[in-house]
Structure formats: structure tokens, C-alpha cells
Amino acid sequence: MPKIEAKKRFGQNFLKETTVLNKIIQSMSISKRKLVEIGPGLGDLTQKLLEVKPVKAYEVDRDLCVHLREKFRKEIEENRLKLEQIDVLECFEKGSLEDEPYDLVANLPYYIATKIILKALEDNECNSLTVMVQKEVAQKFSSIVKTKEFSSLAILSQSIADVELLFDVSPDSFEPVPKVTSSILKIVKKREFTKGFNPLFGSVQEFNGFKKYLKISFSSPRKTWLKNISSIYNKDRARELLDKLNVLHNIRPHELSVTNHLNLYKEISNRTLA
């Protein structure tokens, strides 16, 4: 089988280290749910996944799909592997990747990793994500309050899921070798968010409202939350909200906990954020 060269336009870096592949499998949420893989690449992780259960894989690269169909001809014939040649973001735009609950595993290209994770978070059928991303991206999602990495991404994800950076993966585990360190990020949604939005977010519109609130709250991270939110909300009323939560007026957005941000959002009218 001819060697497949990585394509820069797809941000491809093929994971080749067997010990890392095994650690990913061990860290997955193994369940009766369907298993979905994004970007199977050369199929090394896919091979390991198929030892656990059937897989549905999404791959945008036509040449890789040709390679994968040849490599996994038997598994495809036995219906243990279903391979879709398509841009997964197009699938998310149309709705869920699956019509039933699933767990997601992926080695995500750095340039679209954040967007795919956010789409998966909004997909009610997606129960968990075990994904390899650039370490800085993993830190943004898994960071804790009062650290410089704590941002809207951490708050948004941690408001509906348990998020953990599991372990780092060195650049020399890939071919070609990337210039950055990668990390395995695990996100497991809280049960009430796997079949729809719980009372925190009564609708998709309200969830989108929370995203808008966070974007404004972190619009200038070095400024106070009060200064940022005053661009769309009455400053005196915002002070009252902080007093109600026993929070100092000079607090910065990264110093407010996930619960603080949720409570502040609840108090601010959605009409303000429309």
C-alpha cells in the first residue's frame, strides 16, 4: 500500500506511538452507546477502537478514505466500520452526527479543534468526548478559576460537563512532527445535558444567550467584569448583582467561578443579549 503523505491544508499529523494509542483507549468512556471517530487518518487509532466496538468514522480527505476502505475492507463488509467522506462541520450544521446517543473520539486538527468541540457540546446526542488537541486548547477547556487560562471556553464546557486534561503527548509521537505539544482532553457531559437542556438552559436560544454573555464578559480579559458587562448592561444594576453574590466590584472575569457566571447570567435579561 503506497505511503500517504500528510496534507497541510487539513492540518494532518498522524499519531504513530502505540503506547499513546493504548492510553487513549484506556481513557475512553466505554459504554453501549455508538462510537464515533472524527479524522481517522491512517487508521491506527481506528484499528484499536474496532477491537473494542463498531465505529462510525468521518474523514474529509478523499485519499485517506481510499486508504481506509482498503485497509478496513473486511470491517466495512462486516458493517463494523462505517466510513463517511465528508466535512464533519457540515454534518454538525445539519444537526447531530448520530440519531442516537454516542461517544466521540478524535485526533483533531489544531485549526478547527475548538470549533468541533463546541459543536459536540451543543449536540445533545453526544455524551462524551475523548479528543487529542493542542495542549493550549486543552488547557483553555480544562482550566480552573483564577488561573490565566480560565476563559469563556472553560466556563461554557464546565457548565454542562466534567472536563479533564488527562495527559500530554510529545511531538515526536506524530508523523510529521508538529511544533507543539498535544494533550488528551476528556469531556463527559452531565447526565441532564445528554437528552436536552436542563433548567439551567431551557432552550438552545438560552444556551446561545449564555455564550453571548461570556463573550461580552471576557471581551477585555484584563478589565473588570463590571467594565466589560457595562457595554450592554446598566452599570448600577450590575453592581447590585455583584453585591447580591458578595463579589467585589473590581473582580476580573477569570476570577469568577462557573457558578458565579451562571448566576450572573440568570439575573441578566436575555433581551439585553439579543
C-alpha positions as CSV (number, residue, x, y, z in Angstrom):
1,M,0.0,0.0,0.0
2,P,1.6,3.3,-1.1
3,K,2.7,5.8,1.6
4,I,0.2,8.5,2.4
5,E,1.7,12.0,2.9
6,A,0.1,14.4,5.4
7,K,-1.6,17.4,3.9
8,K,-1.0,20.8,5.5
9,R,-4.4,22.2,4.3
10,F,-6.1,19.6,6.5
11,G,-3.7,20.1,9.5
12,Q,-2.8,16.4,9.4
13,N,-0.3,14.9,11.9
14,F,-0.6,11.1,12.1
15,L,-0.2,9.6,15.5
16,K,2.2,6.7,15.4
17,E,3.1,5.9,19.0
18,T,1.4,2.6,20.1
19,T,1.7,3.4,23.8
20,V,-0.3,6.6,23.3
21,L,-2.9,4.8,21.3
22,N,-3.4,2.3,24.1
23,K,-3.6,5.1,26.7
24,I,-6.4,6.8,24.6
25,I,-8.4,3.5,24.5
26,Q,-7.9,3.0,28.3
27,S,-9.2,6.5,29.0
28,M,-12.3,6.3,26.9
29,S,-15.8,6.1,28.2
30,I,-16.7,2.6,27.2
31,S,-20.5,2.2,27.0
32,K,-23.3,0.6,25.0
33,R,-23.6,3.9,23.1
34,K,-22.4,4.2,19.5
35,L,-18.7,5.2,18.9
36,V,-17.9,8.0,16.5
37,E,-14.4,8.9,15.3
38,I,-13.5,12.2,13.6
39,G,-10.5,12.2,11.4
40,P,-9.3,8.6,11.4
41,G,-6.2,9.5,9.3
42,L,-4.2,6.4,8.5
43,G,-6.5,4.3,10.8
44,D,-4.1,3.4,13.6
45,L,-6.5,4.6,16.3
46,T,-9.4,3.2,14.3
47,Q,-7.8,-0.2,14.5
48,K,-7.6,0.0,18.3
49,L,-11.2,1.2,18.5
50,L,-12.5,-1.6,16.4
51,E,-11.0,-4.0,18.9
52,V,-13.5,-2.5,21.4
53,K,-16.7,-2.0,19.4
54,P,-18.0,-0.9,15.9
55,V,-17.1,2.5,14.8
56,K,-18.6,5.2,12.6
57,A,-15.8,7.4,11.2
58,Y,-15.9,10.8,9.4
59,E,-12.9,11.7,7.2
60,V,-12.8,14.7,4.8
61,D,-9.7,13.6,2.9
62,R,-10.6,11.6,-0.2
63,D,-7.1,10.0,-0.5
64,L,-7.3,8.9,3.1
65,C,-10.8,7.4,2.6
66,V,-9.4,5.3,-0.3
67,H,-6.6,4.1,2.0
68,L,-9.1,3.4,4.9
69,R,-11.5,1.5,2.6
70,E,-8.7,-0.8,1.5
71,K,-7.2,-1.2,5.0
72,F,-10.5,-2.0,6.6
73,R,-12.3,-3.7,3.7
74,K,-13.3,-6.7,5.9
75,E,-14.5,-4.5,8.8
76,I,-16.6,-2.4,6.3
77,E,-18.1,-5.5,4.7
78,E,-19.0,-6.8,8.2
79,N,-20.6,-3.5,9.0
80,R,-18.3,-3.0,11.9
81,L,-16.9,0.2,10.4
82,K,-19.0,2.8,8.6
83,L,-16.8,5.4,6.8
84,E,-18.2,8.8,5.7
85,Q,-16.2,11.1,3.4
86,I,-17.4,14.5,4.4
87,D,-16.5,17.6,6.4
88,V,-17.8,16.9,9.9
89,L,-18.6,20.5,10.4
90,E,-21.2,20.3,7.6
91,C,-22.8,17.4,9.5
92,F,-23.0,19.4,12.7
93,E,-24.6,22.3,10.8
94,K,-27.4,19.9,9.8
95,G,-27.9,18.5,13.3
96,S,-26.4,15.7,15.3
97,L,-23.7,13.3,14.0
98,E,-26.0,10.5,15.1
99,D,-29.7,10.0,15.7
100,E,-28.9,8.2,19.0
101,P,-26.5,8.7,21.9
102,Y,-22.8,8.4,21.0
103,D,-19.3,8.8,22.4
104,L,-16.8,10.8,20.3
105,V,-13.1,10.0,19.9
106,A,-10.8,12.1,17.7
107,N,-7.4,13.4,16.9
108,L,-8.5,16.9,15.9
109,P,-6.6,19.2,13.6
110,Y,-5.4,22.2,15.6
111,Y,-7.0,24.8,13.4
112,I,-10.6,23.5,13.9
113,A,-10.3,21.7,17.2
114,T,-12.1,24.4,19.3
115,K,-15.0,24.7,16.8
116,I,-15.6,20.9,16.7
117,I,-15.5,20.6,20.5
118,L,-18.1,23.4,20.8
119,K,-20.3,21.8,18.2
120,A,-20.1,18.5,20.0
121,L,-21.0,20.2,23.3
122,E,-24.2,21.5,21.6
123,D,-25.1,18.1,20.1
124,N,-27.5,16.6,22.6
125,E,-26.7,13.1,21.4
126,C,-23.0,13.4,22.1
127,N,-22.4,12.0,25.6
128,S,-18.7,12.3,25.9
129,L,-15.5,13.4,24.0
130,T,-12.0,12.0,24.3
131,V,-10.0,14.1,21.9
132,M,-6.4,14.9,21.1
133,V,-5.8,18.6,20.7
134,Q,-3.1,21.2,21.0
135,K,-2.1,21.5,24.7
136,E,-3.0,25.2,24.9
137,V,-6.5,24.3,23.7
138,A,-6.9,21.5,26.2
139,Q,-5.8,24.0,29.0
140,K,-8.5,26.5,27.9
141,F,-11.2,24.0,28.3
142,S,-9.9,22.3,31.5
143,S,-8.5,25.3,33.4
144,I,-9.8,26.3,36.8
145,V,-11.0,29.6,38.2
146,K,-8.4,32.3,39.0
147,T,-5.8,31.0,36.6
148,K,-4.9,32.9,33.5
149,E,-6.1,30.1,31.2
150,F,-9.6,30.2,32.7
151,S,-11.8,31.7,30.0
152,S,-15.2,31.5,28.4
153,L,-14.4,28.1,26.9
154,A,-13.7,26.6,30.3
155,I,-16.9,28.1,31.7
156,L,-19.1,27.1,28.8
157,S,-17.9,23.5,28.8
158,Q,-17.7,23.1,32.6
159,S,-21.3,24.4,33.0
160,I,-22.6,21.3,31.3
161,A,-19.8,18.7,31.6
162,D,-16.9,17.4,33.7
163,V,-13.7,18.4,31.9
164,E,-10.2,16.9,32.4
165,L,-6.8,17.2,30.7
166,L,-5.7,13.6,31.0
167,F,-2.1,13.5,29.7
168,D,0.3,15.2,27.3
169,V,1.6,13.7,24.0
170,S,5.0,14.7,22.8
171,P,5.6,16.0,19.3
172,D,7.8,13.0,18.3
173,S,4.7,10.7,18.7
174,F,3.5,12.1,15.3
175,E,4.4,12.0,11.7
176,P,5.1,14.7,10.6
177,V,6.4,16.1,13.9
178,P,4.3,19.1,14.9
179,K,5.9,22.2,16.5
180,V,3.6,21.9,19.6
181,T,2.8,19.5,22.4
182,S,-0.6,17.8,22.3
183,S,-2.9,16.7,25.1
184,I,-5.7,14.3,25.6
185,L,-8.8,16.1,26.7
186,K,-11.8,14.2,28.2
187,I,-15.2,15.8,28.4
188,V,-18.1,13.9,29.9
189,K,-21.5,15.7,29.9
190,K,-23.6,15.8,33.0
191,R,-26.5,13.4,32.6
192,E,-29.1,16.1,32.4
193,F,-27.5,17.6,29.3
194,T,-27.3,14.4,27.2
195,K,-31.0,14.4,26.2
196,G,-31.7,18.1,26.1
197,F,-31.1,21.2,28.2
198,N,-31.9,21.1,31.9
199,P,-33.4,24.1,33.8
200,L,-30.1,26.0,33.6
201,F,-30.8,26.3,29.8
202,G,-34.4,25.9,29.0
203,S,-33.7,26.2,25.2
204,V,-31.0,26.3,22.7
205,Q,-31.6,30.1,22.4
206,E,-30.9,30.5,26.1
207,F,-27.7,28.5,25.8
208,N,-26.7,30.8,22.9
209,G,-27.6,33.7,25.2
210,F,-25.1,32.4,27.8
211,K,-22.4,32.2,25.0
212,K,-23.1,35.8,24.2
213,Y,-22.9,36.8,27.8
214,L,-19.5,35.0,28.1
215,K,-18.2,36.7,25.0
216,I,-19.0,40.1,26.5
217,S,-17.7,39.2,29.9
218,F,-14.3,38.3,28.5
219,S,-14.2,40.9,25.8
220,S,-11.3,42.5,27.6
221,P,-9.9,39.9,30.0
222,R,-7.7,42.3,31.8
223,K,-10.5,44.7,32.6
224,T,-13.0,44.1,35.3
225,W,-16.2,42.1,34.7
226,L,-18.2,45.2,35.6
227,K,-16.4,47.3,33.0
228,N,-17.0,44.6,30.3
229,I,-20.6,43.9,31.0
230,S,-21.4,47.6,31.2
231,S,-21.1,47.8,27.5
232,I,-24.6,46.1,27.2
233,Y,-26.0,46.3,30.8
234,N,-26.7,49.1,33.2
235,K,-23.6,49.6,35.4
236,D,-25.5,50.3,38.6
237,R,-27.7,47.2,38.2
238,A,-24.5,45.2,37.5
239,R,-23.0,46.4,40.8
240,E,-26.2,45.3,42.6
241,L,-25.8,41.9,41.1
242,L,-22.2,41.6,42.3
243,D,-23.3,42.7,45.8
244,K,-26.1,40.1,45.8
245,L,-23.4,37.4,45.2
246,N,-21.0,39.0,47.7
247,V,-18.5,39.6,44.9
248,L,-16.1,42.6,44.8
249,H,-16.7,45.2,42.1
250,N,-13.1,45.1,40.8
251,I,-13.2,41.3,40.1
252,R,-12.0,40.2,36.7
253,P,-13.9,37.7,34.6
254,H,-11.4,34.9,35.1
255,E,-11.8,35.3,38.9
256,L,-15.5,34.5,38.8
257,S,-16.4,30.8,39.1
258,V,-18.6,28.8,36.7
259,T,-21.4,29.1,39.3
260,N,-20.9,32.9,39.6
261,H,-21.1,33.3,35.9
262,L,-24.2,31.2,35.7
263,N,-25.9,33.1,38.5
264,L,-25.0,36.5,36.9
265,Y,-26.3,35.4,33.5
266,K,-29.6,34.3,35.1
267,E,-30.0,37.7,36.6
268,I,-29.3,39.5,33.3
269,S,-32.3,39.6,30.9
270,N,-31.9,37.6,27.7
271,R,-33.4,40.6,25.9
272,T,-30.3,42.6,26.8
273,L,-28.1,40.0,24.9
274,A,-30.4,39.5,21.9
